Amino acid sequence: MKFHLDATHSFHPKDSAIETLNKLFTDFENTNKPLVIGINTGMLGNYAEEGAISEITESIKAFLANDKDDIPENHCYLDFENYPKFTLEIDGHTSKFAKDLLKKITAQEANLIRQYFDVERQKQNPDKKLCANYQLLAREEVQDVIIDLLFKARLMKDQFLTARALLDFIFHLLAGPDYLFDNLFKKGDNELSHIISDFDPAIKRTQKIDKFILSHSLQLPDADFDDYKIALTDLGIRRVPNADSYLRLFYMLRKSDYGNEYHKQFAGDFDEHLIDNYSQVWHLHTSFDNSSEQKDKLRQFYRRTAITAIHKYNNRNAPKLAKGEFFISEHNGYFLASSLELKVDVKAINNTYEKDSSFFTANFRAGDNTLALKVNINLLNLMQRIVAGYRPNKHDKNTVVLLDELVDKIAEIANSSDTLYIVGKGNKQYKITNVDNEDFEVSGL
């Protein structure tokens, strides 16, 4: 068997990736050895168009078109997209890939790493921080928190999880310069740590968190906290540097029972409401069963969040427009608007069967038109904030562009309506109605 694990790699400086693949496939045809190639979808498409081996290019085209009958029996395609690293379940999210790896690294039996830990712990001068980090990582609740963060990185930062990246990250957690809870949120030499550092719980600001930071900085007496710090020594945790580090520790142990449970008083401040909300709405769309209960929940989401956010965003420059009226354009201080019924298109959702956890497809009915919008967790977050009164700015440009595309389509539909409104100074409104495509009726003069 021959392996070529990077299809963009060329063995000769002057050869292109296409030329290298041509040679590999030619050699394959002249031998009885199986050939395994690692290739991304973009390169696969390029070879389908530019490759010289017609049998291979036709096979690739059939695969990309999902036409299984035209793929030769001796050609096997393994699409990693069919083996997602994360899955969203009804009761939460999971990552069997990451969880199994963490369990193997910290397993009690048949584990070389555990044996090294036992040897290190028995030394006269052991690496106490490394031992403490390993004990923390061995706790299943801590593993679950780490997986939560990896999932956030996937959803919110579009960060893919590979075996190599995860192993580098775990090494950084264990052997980094600080305790595991600090290493978890400090940038290291791998991309995962750079992304996850953006989720540092120490930058959160709530009344309870601020009170703890102030109390810690002033060294105010706290008997419960003193007892808790004594209990932490059983995990090898001593001399935590500052309040920020303690907050990271509280976050990491938020699913754990430990000591006098001092850390649990901050659990509500660290709740991941956005991920929970996203999971619920994602399931409503991807596991829609046409039941009355699910229809009611869908209508509530669309009415209270999606449609309200779209209406507010569309009318951000014409806030005096009434519910159901959509801004189209502005001319010399006058707003052109139209009435348009925007609602959920339940039938379209019923025919949507996507299972990619990174987005769901929201379906709207605007007049006689069906509109689709791919909603990821960042767009859902933006919608919720718009409903609460937030106005997007340049920092939201990567997300707001998704809304802009939908709003442009809505404006186009509204502009073709039989009834238009001209709103002038003092909120004076004029109504123009097209009657049978022959006459125009104007009211409000």
N, C-alpha and C positions, 0 to 999 in steps of 0.2 A: 504494500500500500504506500502511495506517495502523498505527502501533505504539502499544500501551499496555502498557508494560513493568512496571507495578506495579499489580496488580489491587486492592490496598487503597487506592490513591490516588484521591481525589475532586477534581474540578475546582472544586467549590463547597463551602464550609465546611458548609453545611446538608445536603448529600447524603451518604448512606451509600455504602459500596463497592458494595453490591448495586444501589442506584439508579443509580450511575455505570455499572455493567456493563449494566444494562437499557437505558440510553440508548445505550451503545456498540453493543450488539447490534441495537437498533432502527435506528440509523443504518446499520449494516452491511447490513441487509435492504433498505434503500432506496438502496443504491449498488452499483456493481460493483467497488469496491476491496477487495482482500483485507485482513483484519484479523488482526493478530498481538498476542496478549495474554500477558504473563508473569504466572503465577499459581501460588501454592503449593497443595498438596493440600488443606489445610484450607479455604481459601477456595473451592476448586473444589467441595468437598462442600457448603459453605454455599450456594453459588449453585444447586447442583442441587436443594436443598430449598426455597429462598426466591426463586429467580429467576422473572421474569415471562414470559420467552420460552420457551415449552414445547419448541420444537424443540431449543433449546440445552440446556435442563435434562435432556431425555431423552437427548441425545447424551452429556452429561457422566456421567449415571448408567450408560450403557452402557460408557463408558470405565473408570469406577471399578470396574465389575463384570467388566472384561476381556472384555466381549461385543463383539467386533470387528464382527460381522455387523450389529449395530444402530446402528453409527456411520455417519452420512451420508458419502458419498464426498468431499464438499467440506469436511469437518472433519478436520483433521490434528492429532494430539497428539504432542508430542515430550517424553517423560518423561526428565529428566536422570538419574533413577535407573538408566536403561538405558545410561548412558555414565559409568561410575564413574571418578573421578579416580585411583584406585589399583586395581591388580589383584594378586592373589596367584598366583604361578606356582610350579611344583614346585621350581625352583632359587632362589626368592626372590620379593621383591615389586618391582613397577615402578610408575612413574607417567609414562606417555607425555606426558601433559599438562604436568606440571612439567618433565620432562627436555627436551622440545622447546623450551619457553620459555627455559630456561637456556642451551641450545645456541644459540638465535637471538641472545640478548643478548651472547654471548661468541664468536660465529662470526668466523673470520678474514676471510672474504670477504663483500662486499655487506652490510656492517653499519655503520650510521651511528654506533652507540655505540662500536664498535672504532675508528672513525676519530677520534672525539673523544678516546679513550684515547691513540692514537698522537700526536695533537697535544699533549695535556697532558704526555705523557712527554718531549717535545722542548723544553718550555719551560725557561727559565733557572731558575725557581723553581716546579717542578711540585708538585702536591698529592701528596706521596709516599705518604701513607696511602691515598688514594683509588686511586692506581695499584696499590699492593700488593693492595688488596682485589679489584680487577678481575682481576689476575693469578691470585689464589687462586680466585676464582669460575670462571675459565676452565678450571680443572683438572677433568677429568671425575670423578675420584675424590672431589673435594670436593663436586661436584654430587650424587653418589650419597649422601654423608653427609647433606647437606641434605634430600634426598628421604627418607632413613631417618627423620629427625626429623619431617618433615611427616607421614609415615605413622604414627609413634608418636602424634602429636597427633590424628590421625583415629581411631586405634584406642582409645587410652587416655583421651582427653579429648573424644571425639565432636565434634571440630572439623572443620567442613566447609571445603573449599578452593575458593575462587572466584578467578577471574582477577584481580579487583581486589585481593583480599587478598594474593595471591601477588606481584603487582607492587609493592604497598606494602612487603611484607616484603623483597623483593629490593633495593628502594631503601634500606631501613633497613640491610641488610647492607653495601651499597657505600658509602653516604654517612653512615652513623652516626658517632658520635663517636670510635670506636675501630677497631682492626683487625677484620677480618671475623670472626675466631674469637671475639672478645669481643662484637661486635654480635650474633652468632648466639644468644647466651644472655643478652642484656640486654634488659629490657623497653623497648619503643619505643611509638609511638603507634598501633600496629595490634595486633589481637587475636592474630595468629599469634605475634608475639614474646612476648606475655604467656604464652601456653601453653607455648612451647618453652623459655622460661626455667626451667620446672620440671624440665627434663631436663639441667640444667647438669652436665657431668661433673666439674667441680671440687668438687662436694659429695660425690662418691663417696669411700669410705674403704676402701682395701686396704693391705696391708703395703707394696707397692711404691710406691703413690701417697703414702702418709704418709712414706715414707723420702725420696722426692724433695722433698716440701714442706719437710721438716726440713733436708735438705742444702742446698736453695736458700736458706732463711732464714738458715742459718749460714754461707753462702757457702763451703762446703767445696769443695776442688778436684775438678774432674771434666773431664779432658782431652777425653773423647768429647763431652760436652755443649758444651764450648767450640768444638770443631770444627763441631758441628751449628749453633751460633748463627752462626758465620761463613758457613756455607752458606745460612742463611736470608736473608742480605742480598741474595742474588740475586733473591729474591722481593720485595725492598724492605721486609723486616721487620727493624726495628731497635728497640732499647729496649722490649722487651716488659716490661710493668710489674711482674709478680709471678708467683709459682708457679702461681696459679690460671689465669692467662692462658696460660701454657705448657701446662698440662693441657688446656685447651680447644683449643689448637693441635694437641697430640698426638692428641686425639680427632678433630679435623677431618681430619688427615692420615693417619689410621690405615689407610686403604686405599691410600695412596700410597707410592711409592718415592721417597725424597728424602734427599739428603745421606748421612750415614753410618747412616741408619735408626734414629737414637736413639729416635725416637718409637714405633717398633714394639715396644719392650720393654713398653709399656703396653697393647698391643692386646688382650691377654687380659682386662685389667681393664675394658675398654670393650665387650666382646662383648655383643651383644643376644640373650642366650639365650632370653628370654621370647618375643620376636617369632619366633625360629626355631621354638620349641616350638609356639607358636600356629599358625604356618603349617603345620607338619607335621600337627597334629591337625585343622585346618580342612580340609586336603586329604583326609584320611581320611574325613571326613564328606561333603564336597561332591563328591568324585570317587570314591565308593565303587564298586568293580567286582565285589564279591562274591567276590574271590579269597581263597584260604586265607591268603596273606601279609597282606593287609589286615585280615582277620578277626582274626588273631593280634595285630596291632598295635593294633587297636581294643580287644580284650579286655584287653591290657596297660594301655592308657590308662585304661579304666574301672576295672579292678581296683586298679591302683596309685595312681591320682590321683582320679578323679571319685567313685567309690563309697567309697573310704577317707575322702576329705574330707567327704562327706555323712554317713557313719557317725560320724566324730569330731565334726562340728558338731552333729548331731542329739543325740548323747549327751554333749555338753559339760558338762551338769549331772549326769550319771550315768556317770562315767568307768569304773566297775567293771563295766559291762555287757559281756558277751562279744561276740565277732565274730558278726554276724548277728542280734543282739538290738537292738531299736530302742526308745528311750525314748518314752513316750507322754505321761505326766503325773506330777505329784508330789502326794501327799496326806498331810499330817501326818508328813512325814519318810519316807514310803514311796514308792518308785518303781513306776509301772505301766509294763511293757514287753511287747514281743512279739517272737517270732522272725519274721523276714521275709527271704525271698531277694530281694536286689536285684542285678540284673545288666544288662548291655547288651542292648538289643532290636535285634539286627542287622537283622531284617526291616523295622523302622520306618526305620532309617537308609538301607536300600536304596531306600526310597520317598521320600527327601528330596533335593530337587534345588536347594537355595538356593545362590546365588552371591554374596550380599552378603558382602564381606570383613570387615564389622564384627562378625559373629557366625556361629556354627554351631549347629545344634540337636542337643543330646545326647539320646538316647532310652534310657529305662530300662524294665526289666520288673520290677514289684514285685508278686509273687504272680501274679494273673491280669490285672493292670492295666498299661497302657502309660503312661508319664509322659514328658513332653518338657520340656527346659530349654534356653532360649536362653543360650549361653555366649559372652561377649565376652572380650577379652584381660584385662580387669580381674578378671573372675570366675575365669578360668583361673589367674591369678596368685594370687588369694586361695585357691583350692583347693590349689595347690602349697604355699603357706605353711602352710595348716592341716595338711596331711600332715606337714610338717616340725615341727609343734608349736605353731604360732601360734594365738592365740585372738583372733578378731575383736573390735573395739571400736567406739565411736561414730564413729570416723573412716572406718570401712568401710561405713557405713549405706547408701550409694547402691548398693553392690555386693551386700552381704549380704542385702538384701531379696529378691534373686533366689533365693538359697538358702532363705530363710525360706518362700517360696511352695511350693517343692518339698518341704521338710521337713514343712510342714503337711499336704500331700497324703499323704506317706508315713505320718505319724502317724494320719491318718484311715483309711488302709488297714490299718495294723497294729492299730488299735483294733477293727476288725471281724473280726480273726482268731479262729479257734476256740480258740487257746491263748494265754493271757496269763500274765505273770509279775509277782508282787509281790515287790519286793526291799526288805528292811528293814534295820535296824541290824545291823552285823557282817556285812553282805553275805548275810544269811540270805534264801533264795529260796523262794517258794511258787509252784507251778504250778497254774493253773486251766484245765481243758479242758472245752469244751462238747461233749457227746456227743449227736449226732443232734438237737440243738436241744431236748432234753428234760431231760437231767441234766447236772450239773457234777461233774467229778472234781477233787479237790484233793490235791496231793501236796506233801511237804516240811514237813508239820506235825510 
